Amino acid sequence: MATGISDAIRTTPAALSAEDEVDGVYHSTLARLIDDFRAQIKRGLPFDLTHENLLSILDALITSKFAGGLDDRLFLLEHALTFLSRYPPNSHTSKELQDKVISLLWYDLAHPPASLVGSKYQFRTANGSSTSIWHPEMGMRSNAPPSASKPTPFTRASIRYAFEARGVPKNVPKDKPENYFDHPAGLSTFFFAFANLVIHSLFWTTFENEDRTQPINKVSSYLDLSPLYGSSEEELSRLRLNDGTGRIHPDTFADHRVLMMPPSTPALLVMFSRNHNYIVQKLLDVNERAQWKNPPPQDKVAKQKQDDEIFGTARLINCGWFMSTIFGDYLASILGLVREGNSWSLDPLSNFRAASHEIVERGTGNIVSVEFLALYHFHSSIGVKDEKWVENEFAELLGTRDWDSIDMGTFRRVMKERADNKDLPPHTPPTTWTFGGCKRSTKDGTFKDDDLAKILLDATEAPANAFKARGTPHVMKLYRHPDNLELYVGLQAEQSKKVMPGAGLCPGYTMSRAILADAVALVRGDRFLTNDFTAYNLTAWGMQDCTRDPKNSANGGMMGKLLSRCLPNHFPADSSYTNFPFVVPKKMQGFLSAPGVGTAHLYNFNRPQAIRPAFPVTKYHDVISALRAPGLASTVPANAEIVLAGKGYLATYNDAAANAKDKKLIAEAFIPNPVVSKKHVDYLQRTTELLLKEKRYSLVGHDKQCINIVRDVLNILPIYFVSEHVLGLPLKTSVNPHGSALDQEVYIKFKEIYEFIFIDLAEPSTQVAKEHTVKGFSQYFQDTVLGNIQSIASEQIPLLGLGASAIHWATQTPHEASKWLKRLLENGKGKTKEELANDAMALAIALRVASGDLKITHSDGQSVSKGVDDRVYLSFTEAGVDPSVWGQSGTQLQALFAGEIVKLLGPDWLRDAIVPVVKTIFKLKDLKRAPGNSGKLLSFNEMIEGTPVTTYLNYKQEPTFWSSDLTVTFTS
């Protein structure tokens, strides 16, 4: 340090400027600093060197160097301003410090503002204009593409040829079939089908303007899903129904160019088309802000306004899906993360500051350059099957298979003839477009799920080719002369990367780096994917729907969620084809079997077979008959076996005699006489009173008391009961403050277990990951109850399940659970303690919920007149209000008691348990719903397997089968 200062003093200063003049004398910067310092010493320190001041200085030094932020609670700004106020006002140091403070405050805000309120800029425009508010033409369609590289003598000539050409020079040696190699990282042709959508969202180059020498881009420079939605109002209007729902015509898209690509590309685009219509239906069902009417209004103006709002919102959400798929699946494959089971992803959307405190720009616009047009020609990676498809298409189009005989003039002439043919796309309606042998339904215009699924499954199985200099298919080599090309040839001929950590696409080095940089620029420059990517614009439901979940079955991937949503009977939740379609399944199996990953056992790598849709059973007597039919096999035992190892009540679900025996054992041990039943009722009433007292809160300035009656009372009341009377859990309560289990935590765990075992309709994209989670939850409860059973049997701390049991032993208070478990042990002679623990778990899980169930079972071909192995969906909700049984009035007072708790303990026990709880709640004085949404059970009706089902929204606006929030008010 001393040497550095000494050297600085001795160094000859650079030429002095007018700023170095003070009172007619020129001084070096160092000299002026010394003068200022001497003057300040005479005046005294500008601030006190307190502990607080030192902390703020340290924070400034550290965060400016590493984090780019400051801790405002250390008052650096206040200390800086104090320092300035006490420093000589005209000194050089004072001026520089003041500049720093002004800069700090200036960069606290974006200049100009990043977004504007109101509806004018809320939705995407068809042509991409105003994506950058302050530069509205940046990146819109019909712009001339810029050049991002340093000009060379060949640049202008090569740019035109780059627009016209597709391939590598004709006069390079031809490839032989034996030179084709499967992609080294196992990428499938499905990956490049998605890459096609990315590329064609950004590039559509043409010379169709007044200046024939000036190329333009007919699409925007944003990831706005223009292959689906188009790039003009004219293209967009051909898709929209304009019926007030925001829908587009089924299975349609705007960009006819994808029809000239292998069928996997248009088939994948249809998935996003279907996703749009799924989203608009959900938006209308949820109707988050109660702003839309269903059915839509009759007034034309109001109907169109509603249609525009729903359509615009759905497009934002669908584009969010596109972006999340790019980072969750596409880049995960490019970086090789998918091979490692790694859920990490780049996050280019984050708002942060550089070390200089400047806000790192986002949402300011983007424009793609001509170099990326050349870069994104992934022709050398075209798979063998796709190459055959291209050859057949070109042979039909050009009338020859002598590819060397086709020059550019011939190619352009044939393509122009095709473009001018009024009987072909784009001149025909998008509702008539077909591809890959798929035919549209004459009823609703959709493609068959079987046809689309076959195309996408084939694309998943087909390996792409490796990137290499001589990999472009012969049919696609249409260049004139290599002298016209300086960039494209270099990109294709550059040595490709080897498979290694961080490398999955394995193209040339330049191409690899450029793809990552472009991905960040495309997303970070898009206002709709950054500053305006908010719950206000997308709705809270829409935000969570299109946001990637790093904990899902695909390690954060989104494509599996899209496939299982749009083709639910063809893409099973545990299939590699569903979760990792960008990698050939057999390769993926090897990757996930590798040491350090070890998750291959969670997935199925065989080609999935289509399953028939479930047949809904909604009539009361049909449901009763189905439940009694021995030929119907429930999915409950198979699901229960995953999380509850061993035999027990749930394992015998499809064995009527064994199940009845287990049921009798449980019921008689749990309710041996009316005295015990009365204890249950009394406990539920006392605990309800306790929760109403402990969970209430007051509103400031009001005499009202509030309580979330669903979350804080009704949902957790069964948890208190299960802990005290069934499993003997060490629940932490005001009565038992040393307990180790929290009520809400236990509630969530039992909810997850119940859903996994009994509800076959949960989000498929989370099923594989949820299996692991639920196993862990169940293991804790099993260990606890098994430990209690063993302690009853041996009257000592058991060794099995020691972790949970020892904690319970040390923290337990007297439990009614021990009495029933003792009866269960005595009555269940001949069963192992593990089986008895599973029986206790079955009762606890059943007590978790007391509503009707949704089940899918398999038929023997005789029951309910269905075929062998057909799936049958039993709707207890619909059967419970069947007007042919219950009548047209008063149906809400009736119910089909199909819940597991009723099956185990009977409807009388459930009625006796519920009545005192309801009475206790309604004793509250002046009981009312809270105002606004907090006083409502947020829900909507959706069709599941052809029947209406009430679906609730949790505090994150995520759909759930369980109500979670309803606040009431009352007076003390």
N, C-alpha and C positions, 0 to 999 in steps of 0.2 A: 504493500500500500504506500509506504513512504517513498519507495523507489519510483512508483508511478507518479506521485505528486511532484517529486524532484525532476523527473524527466519532463513533465508537462510544463514546469516553470522554465526549464532551460530551452524547450523547443521554440524555434523561431516561429512567431505567429503568422498566420495567413494574412493576406491583404486586408487592411482595416476598412470598414465602411462608415457611413455617416452615423450609423447606430452606435458606433464605438466612441463618438465624440461626446465629452462631458465638459461643459464650461470651456469649450475651445481647445481642449486637450484630448488627444486620442489615447485610449487605454485598451489593453487587451481584455478579453472577457474575464480571464482569471484575475487580472489586476482589479477590475471593477467589482468582482465578487469579494475580493479581500477588502476593498474600500468600504463596500456595503456592510460587511461583517464587522469591521472596526467601528463604523458609525453606530451600528446596532448595539455593540457592547457598551458604548457610552450611554445609550438610551435605556439599556437593560434588556433582558430576554423578552421576546414578544409574547411568550406564553410560559406558564409554569410547567416544569418537567415532572408532572405527576404520573402516578402509575397508570391512570386512565389515558393520559396523552401518549405515553410510551406504547400502550397496547394498540392505540389507533394507528400509530406510525408503523408498528410491526405488521399490522393487518394490511396497511397500504402497500408496504414493500412486498409482502408475500403474495397477496391476491393479484396485484398488478403484474407480478412476474409469472404466476402460475394459473390463477383462476379467473382473472378478468373481472372480478367483482369486489365490492367493498361491504363490510359489515357496518350498516348505518348505526347500529347500537353502540359502536365504539366512538361515534361522533367525530370522525376525521374531518368532515366538511365544516363542522362548527369550529374545530380547532384551527383549521386552515384559514377560515375567515377571521378568526380572532388574531391569528398570526399576521395576516395582511393588514388588519386595521391598526396594528401597533408597529408595523414596519415602515421605514421611510417611504412615503408615497411615491416619490419620483425616482426611486432607485431602480437599477436594472433588475435586480433580484425580485423586487416587488412586482415589476411588470411581467416577468416570466411566470411567477407564481400565479398572478391574477389570470394570465392567459390559460394556465393549466386548469384553474377553477372554472373559468368560463367554458372551456372545452369539456370538462367533466359534466357540467350542467347541460350543455348543448347536446351531448351524446346520450343523456338520460332519456331523451325522446327521439322518436324517428322523425326525420325531416326529408321529404314531406310525410304526413301521416300515412301509415301502411294500408289503411282501409277506411271506408266511408260507411256511415250508417244509412239505413233506408233500403228500399227495394230496387233502386236503379241498378246497383252493382252487385245484387245478391246472388244472381245466377249466371252461369256461363252463357255467352252468346254463341250462336251457331258457328261463326267464323273465327272465334277466338279473340276478337277485339275486346279491349278494355280489361283483359286479364291483368295487364299492368295499367292501373288507373291513370297514372300521370304520363304514361307513354302508351296510349291506347292502341296504336298501330303495331307496337312491338310484338312480333311473333304471330300476328294474325295471318290468315290465309292470303294468298296472292302477293306476299312479300317476295322480293328477290333475296335468295339465300346469301348470307355473307360468307367470306372465306376466313378461316381461323388460322391459316398457315402462312408462312412467309412466301411471297410471290416468287416464282421462278420463270425462266424464259418460256416454259411450256404451260404455265398455269392457265391462261385464258383458253388455249386450244383444248387442254385436257379437261377443263370444267365442262365444256359442251359435250365432249365425248363421254365424260363420266355420267352425265344425265342420260345420254342416249344408250350407253352400253350396258351390257349385263354379262359379266364373266371375265375371262382373261384373254390375252391376245391369241389370235388363231394360229399364229406361226410358232407357238411353243409346242414341244413334243407332247403327243397325246398320252393320256393316262391309260393304263391297262387295268382290267378288272382286279388283278391281284394286287394293285397298289391301293385298294380301298381298305381302310382299317376302321374298326368300330371306335367310337369315341373313347379315349383312354379313361375318362372319369365316369363312363357309363351313361352319359346324357342320352335321352331318348329324342325321337323326332317330335314328341309332344312339346319338349322345351323350345324347339325352334318354331313350332306353330304359335306358341305364345310370343316368341321374339318377333314373328311376323306382325302380330297386332301392335307391338310396341313401335316397330319401324314404320308401319303404315299409319300410325297415329301422327307421325312427325314429317313424313315425306310423301309428296305427290308432285313430282317435278314435271314441268311442261313448258313449251315455248308458245302456248296458245294466247298470245297477246299481240298488240300492235307492233311492238319491236320484236321481230323474230329472232333477234340475237340475244334477247334478254330472258333468261330462264326465270320462272317463278315457282313458288311452292303453293300448291292448291289446298294444303291443309295448314293448320296452325302449328306452332312450335311448342305445343303443350300436350301433356298426357290427358287429353280430354275425351278419349275413347271415340275419336272421330270415325273410325271404321264402323262403329255401331250407329252413332248419332248423325254423322255427316258433317260437312263444313260450310253449309249454307242453309238459309231458311227454307229454300226450295227442297233440298234433300231431306231436311228434318220434317217438313210437312208431309212428306210421303209416308212417314212412319207413324205419326201420331194419330190417335183416335179422336182426340179433342172432345171427349165425352164427359169431362169433369173428373175423371179418375186419374189422369196423368199417364195412362197406359199407352204403349205402342202396339202395333199389330203383332200378333204372336210370331215368334221365331223369325223376325225380320231384322235387317241391318241396312245401312245406307251405302256402304262402299262396295261397289261391284267388283273392284279389283281382287278382293279375296276369293272370288269365284274362280279365278285363274291360278289359284294356289292349291297345293295338296289338300284334300278334304278335311284334314284335322284342323286347319286354320279357320274355315267358315264354321265348322262344327263347334269349335271353342268359342267363336264369336257369338254363336247362338246361346251359349251358356250365359254370357253377359246380357244378352237380350232378354232371356228368361229372368235373369236376376233383376233387371229393371222392373219388370211387371210384378215380381214377388215383392220388391221394395215398395212400389206404389200401393199395393194392397195392404201391406203392413202399416204404411204411413196413414192410410185412410182408416184402418182398423183402430190403431192406437190413438190417432187424432190428438196428439200431445197437448196442443194449445186450444183444443175445441174450436178450431177455426174453419174446419171443412164440414160439409154436409154429405151424408151417405144415406140414401141416394143423393147424387149431385143436384144442385138447384136447377129449376126449369128455365129461369131467366138466362138468355144466351150470354149476356155480358158477365153475369156472376159465375155461370158455369165455366166460361173460358178462363176467367181469372183464377178460379179454383184449379182448373186443369193445368194452367201455366205454373202455379205455385207447387203443385204436387209433382209435376214432371220435372221442374227445375231442381227441386229438392232431391228427388230420386236420382237424377243425373249426377248431382254432387256426391251422393252416397256411392253410386256405382263407380264413379271415377275414384273415390276413396278406396273402393275394393281393388280397382286396377292398380293403384299405387301400392297398396298393402301387399298385393300379390307380387309386384315387382320386387319389393324389399324382403318379403317373407319367403318367396319361392324362387324367383328368377335370380336375384343377387345371391341368395343362399346357395344356389347351384353354381353360379359363376365363381364364387369364392370357395367352393368346396365344403361349406359348412354343413350341407345336407348329409354329407358322408359321415360326419362326426356326431350326428344327432345334436348339433349345436343350435340353440334357439336365438343366439345373438344376431343382431342386424344393425346396419348403419341407421342412424337417425338424423337425416338431413333436415328435418322439420324444426328442430329445436331452436328456441330463441336464446341467443347468448351473445356475450361481448368478447371482443378480442382483448389481448393484453393491454392495448392502448385505451381500453374502455369503450371503444367505438362499437356500436351495434353491428354485428355481422349481418349484412343485408339478407333479406328474404322477401319473396313475393313481389320483387321489383320488375319481373318480366324475363323473358328468355327468347332467344331466336337461334334456331339450329343452323349449322354451317354446312357448306357443301362437302367438307371433308368427311363429315359423319355419314353423308349419303354413300360415299365410297366405303367407309368403314363397316357399315351395317349390311353389306352384301355378304351374308354368311353362306355363299353358295357352295363352298368347299365342304361344308358340314352336312349337306343334304344326304339323307339316308338312302340306301339302295332302293327301297320300295318307293320312296318319294321320287327318286330319279326316274324310275320306270313310269310313274304317273306323268311326270313332266314330258318324257319322251312320247308317250301315247297322245297327250294333249297337243304337243307341237306337231306330231305327225298328222293328226286330224286337221289341225289348223293350216299347216303349210303344204300338206299333200306329199310329203317326202320324209324319208329317214336319213337321207344323205345330208347330214348337218353341215358338212364343209361346203355344200353347194349354195347355202343360204347366206346372202350378203345383207348388209344393213338396209339397203334399199328395198329388197324383197320383204324383209321382216316388217319394215315400217308400212309398206303398201298393204300387206295382209292385215296388219293390226288396224289400219285406218278403215279398211273395208268392214272389219268386224265392228269397230266402234260406230260406223255409220249405219249398221244394220238395225232398223227400227224394231225388229222382232227379238232383239237380244238386250240384256242389261247393258247400260242403265236405262234404256228407253222403256222397258217394261216395268210394271209395278213390283216393288220389293216383295210383295206377298206372293209372287209367282216364281221367285228365284229358287233354284234347286242346285244341289251339288252332290258329288260322290254317290250317285244312285239313290239318294234319299227322295222320297215323294211326300208331298204335303197332303194332309188330311183335307178332304172335301168339306168336312164339318166345321172345323175351326182354324184350318190353315197351318196347323203345327206339324212338325216332323215326328216320326215315331221315335220314342225313347230308345227302342232297340237298335235302330239304325245309327243314331247319334252315338250311343254308347259303344257300338262295335268300332266305329271310326276312332274314337278316343282311346279305347282299350288297345286297339292295334297300334296306334301311335305311341302308346306307353311302352309296348313290347319292342317296338322297332328301334334299334340303336341308330343314333346319328353317326356320321362319319367324323373322323379326326380332322382338325384343321391342318392344312399343309399346303405347300406352294403349288402343287399340281393336283389339287383335289377337286377343282370345279368340274362338274359333269360336262362332257363333250358337247351335249346339246345346247348348253348355255354359253358357249364361247363365241361371241359375236363382235369382238373388237376388230378394228381395222388394222392399226399398226401400233406397236409398243412405244414408238417415239411420242405418241400423244398422251402417254400416261406416266405420271411420275409418282403419284401417291398410291393409287389402288394396287398396282403391281407390288409395290413395296410392302403394303399391308398384308397382302396375301402370301408373299414369298418369305416374309420374315420368319425366323425360327420360332416355332410354337413352344409354349411353356410345357414343362413336364407336370404330371400330376403330383402335387405336394400340398401340404397345409396352406390354405389361402388361395389355391389355384384349382378351379373346377371346370371352367370353360376351356381353358388351355388353348387360346388362340396365340397370335404373335404378341410380343411384349408391348408394342405400341398400342395395338388394338385393345389389349386388356386394360391398360391404364386409362385409355380414352373412354372406354365404356363406363368405368366407375365414375370418372369426372363428369361425364355427360349425364349419368343417372342422378347425381347430386344436383347438377345445374337444372335439369328438367323439373325436378320436384321443388327444389328450394326457390326457384324463380317463379313458381306458379302461385299466385295469390290465393287461389281456391284450395290449394293443398297446404298452405302455411297460415298466413294471417287470418284468412276467412274460413279456415277449416275448424269450425266451431259448432257447438251444440245448438246455437241459435240458427245457423244456416242449414245444418244437416238434421236437426232435432237430436235430442239426447239418445233416443233409440237408434237413429241412423249412425251416430258417432260410434257407439259401441258395436254396432253390426259390422262396420267396415274397418274396425281397428284390429290389427293382428293380435292374437293371444299367444305369447311365448310358451304358455303352459299347455297348449292344445296337443292333440295327437300327432300333428305334423310338425312339431317343434317350431311353431310360429307361422307355418305355412297357411295360406288362404285358399289355395286351389282345391284342396280336399273338401273344404266347407262349401265351395261353389258347386263342385260335382255332386256331392251328396244332397245338396239342396235342389238342384235342377234335374238330377237323374237318381232319385233316392233308391230305386229298386235295382240299380246296376252297380253302384259303388258303395260297398259295405264300409262300415266305420273302421274296421281293423285291417283293411286291405292296403297293401303297398301301392296298388294302382290308384287308390283314392288319396292317400296322404303324401305320396312322393311320385307323382306321375312324370316328373321331369327326369327321372332316372329309371333305367331299365330294371324291372323288379328283381331279376336274378342278381344283378350287380348290387342292387340296394341291399339285398339279403346278406351278401358278403360284407358290405360296408358296416351294417348294423351288428354283424356277428363279431366284428373285430374286437380285440382286447381294448378296454377303455371305453367302449360304447355299450356292447352287450344288451341291446334292446330288441334284437331280431325276434325273440320269442313272443313279443307283444303283437306282432303283425302276421298277416297271411300273405304269402308271396305268389300264390296260385291265381290264375285268371279267375275273377269272380263270375259266378253264374247269376243270371237275372232271377229275381224272385217275383212272384205274382203279388199284385197289390192286395192288402188285407181287405177282407169282406166285412163291412160294418154290420153289426147286429144291434139294433136299437129298441126293439119292442120288448116289453117286460117279460112276457111268457117265453119269447125266444131266448132271452138272456138266461132266464131261470133254467130252461131246458139245456142250454149249452153248459151251464155250470155243473149240472148233474150228469152230463153225458160223459161216460168213461173214455170215449174216444178223443176227447179234446185234451191236448197236452199243453200245459202252461209253460211259459219261458221262465217262470220263477225259480224252479230248482236249479237250472243251469246258471242263472245269474247269481243265486245264493251260494252255489258251490264255489264260485270265484272268490267270494269275500268271507264265507263261513265254512271253513274246511271241516269235513266230517258230516255225520248224519244228524238228524234232528227234524223238527216239524217242517221247516221249509224244504229240506231235501226230499221229503216224502210227499210233496205237493201233488204229484200226479199219480200217486198210489193211494186210492181212496181208503182202503182198509187200514194201511199203516198210518195215513194222515189222520184218520178219525181217532185212532188209538193215541197218537201224540196230542191231538187236540183235547181229548178227554183228560189225559194226564195233566196238561197245563191248566185247564179250567178248574179241575177239582183241587189242585194244589194251591191255585191262586185265590179261589173263592170257595173255601171249604164249608162256609156257613154264612148266614146273614150278618153275623157280628163283624166278620172281617170285611164284608161288603160295606157295612156302615162306617167302618174305619176309613175305607177308601173315600167315601163321600165326604166325611168330615174333614179329612186331610185336604181334599181339593177345595172345599169351601174356605178353610182357614188360610190356605196358601194363596187363594185368590184375594182375600182380604189383605194379606201381607203384601202382595205385589202391588195392589192398588195404593197402598200406603207408601211403599218404598219407591215406586217408579213415577209417582206424580211430580209435577213441577209447576211453579207459579209463573204467570205472565206479569211483567213489570207494569205497574200502574193499574192492575186489574185485580179483582177479587176472585177471578176464575182460577181453577186448577185444571191442568192438562195432563193427559197420559196417552201414549201410543198404545191403545188397547189391544191391538193385534200383536205388535212386536214384543211389547214388554209384559203382556199378561197371557193372552190366549196361546201364543206360540210356545212360550217357555213353561207354561203350567204343566204340560205333560212331561217336560224334562225334570221338573222337581219331583213329580210323582214317580217317574221311572227311577230316579236316583234313590228315593227314599223307600219305595215299595217293591221294586223289581230287581235292579242290578246291584244296589248298594254302592252307588258312585259317590266319591268324596266331593260333593258339590260345594263350592264356596258360597255361602249365604250369610245373612246377618245372624242366623242361628248357629251356623257352623263356619266361623270366619277363617278357620285354618284349613278348609277344604282346598283341594288342588285343581278342581275343574270349574270353569266359568260357565254360567247358564247359556249364554248366547253361543259360546263355542261348542258346547255339547249339542245344542239345537241344530246348528249348521251341520255337524257331523252326522247326526241321525237323519237329517233331511237328505243328505247326499247318499247315505246308505239305502234309505227307502226308495229314492228315485232310481238308484242303480238296479235294485232287485225287482221292483214292481212296475216301474214306468219305462216302457220300451220306446218312448217318444222324445227322449231328451236330445239335446244338440249332438248330432253324430260326430262332429269334429272334435269333441272333447272326450269321447267314450274311452279310448285307449288310455289316455292320460288319467282319466277319472278312475279307471280300474285300479291303478296303483295307489291313488290317493285314498279311495274308499277302503282298500285292503288295510291300509295303515290305521284308519279310523276304527274299523271293525276289530282289528287286533287288540287295540287298547281296551275296548269294552269287553271283549272275550277274555282277555287276561284278568281283568278286574273281577268279572263274575265267576270265572273258573277258580280264581284265588279265593273268593268268598265261599264257594262250594267246598273247596278243599279244606279251608279253615274250619268250616262247620263239621266236616267229616273227621278231621284230625285234631281240632281244637288247638291248632298251632299255625304259625306263619308258614304258608306253603312255599315250596321251592319253585314250582312251575308258575310262570307269570310273576316272578318275584318283583320286577320293577313296579308294576301297577299295584300289586297286592301289598307290598311293603309300605308304599306311600299311603295306601288306604288304611292299613293297619295302624300306622302312626297318626293318622289324622281323623280316623272314623269316629262317628258318634252313633248311638244306638239306631239301627235301621230296622224298619219293618221288613225290609228285603230279606234279612237273615231268617225270619220266621217262615216266609214262603219258600225260600230256597231249601230250608230244612225239610219242609213238607214235600217239595219236589224230589229231594234226595231219597226220602223214605218211600215215597210212592213209585219212584222210577227205578226200582231195583231191577237189575238186568241190563240197564243202560249205563254206558260209561259216563264219567263226570264231564267229558268233553261234549257228549251228546246232550246232557242236561244243560250245560252252559249254552249250547246252541238253541235249546228250547226256550231258555230264559231270554236270550237275545231276540228270538222271534217275537216273543211277547212285547219286549221293549220297542222293537221296530214297529210293530203293529200299533202300539200306543202312541207312537209319534204323530199319527194322523187319524182322524175319525171321519174322513169323507169318502165318497165313492172312488173306486179305483178305475184305472184304464189298463186293460190287459190285451195282449195279443197272444193268441194260442194257435196251436196247429191241429187241424182236423184229421179224422181218420177216414173221411170221405162219406160218412153216414150221418153224422151230427150236422144239424143246420144245413143239410143238403149241399155240402161243399166237397171238393175233391181232396184226395189224399195229400197231406202236407200243405194244404192251403192255409194261409194265415187268416184268422178270424179276429176281428176287433170288437170287443164287448164294451159297449158304451153304457155304463151304469148310470151316468147322468141323464141320458135320454130315456133309458128304461124307467128311471125313478120318477119321471114326469109323463109317462105314457098316458095320453088322455083316454085310451080305451080301457085303462085300468083305474086310473085315479080321477077321471072326469076332467072337465074343462076348467073348473074353478077350484081354488084351494089347493092346487097342485104343489105349491111351495111348502105346504105343511107336510106333504108326504115325502117319503124317501125310500129308495131301494137300498137297504142296509147291506151293502156289498163290501164294506171296509173290512180289513183283516181283523180289526179288534172285535167287530160284531161276530165275525166267523168264529173267533176264539172264545169270547166271553158272552156273546149274545146281546141282542138289542136292549133288553131290560137293564143290563148293567150300564150300557152306554147312556141310556136315557137318565137313569138315576144319577150318573156322574155329571152329566151336562146341566141338568136343571138347576142345582144349587149354584153352579158357577154363573149362569145367566142371571139368576135372581140376585146374586151378590152385586153384580155389575149394575143392574138396573135399580138398585137401591140408592145409587149415587144421586145426590140432589141436583136438580136442574140439568140432567144429563143431555148433552147435545153434541152433534158433530162439530168439529172445528171448522172454521170457515175455509173456503178454497179447496185446493186439491188435498191438503193434509187431512181433511175430513171425509175423504172418499177412498174407497178401495179401487185404486187405479187398475183397470182391467179392460180387456176387449175380447170379443168373440172371434175365434178363428176356426176354420174348417180343418179338422184332422181326421184322416181316413173317411171323409165324407160325412162327418158329424160335427155339429158345433160344440166347441169346447171353450170354456171361460179361461183365459190366460191372464195372469196378473203381471204387474210391473213392479220390480223392486226399486230401491232408492237410486240405483244406477240406470233405471229405465230398461233393465234387462228383462225379457220375458221369463216368467217362472210359473210353475203350476201351483205355487203357494202364495196366498195373500201375505203381505209383509208389513203393511203400514196403514193405519187408520187412527187418527188422533181424535179424541173426544174431550169436551170441556165439561166441568161441573163446579159446583160451589161447595165449600167445606161445610 
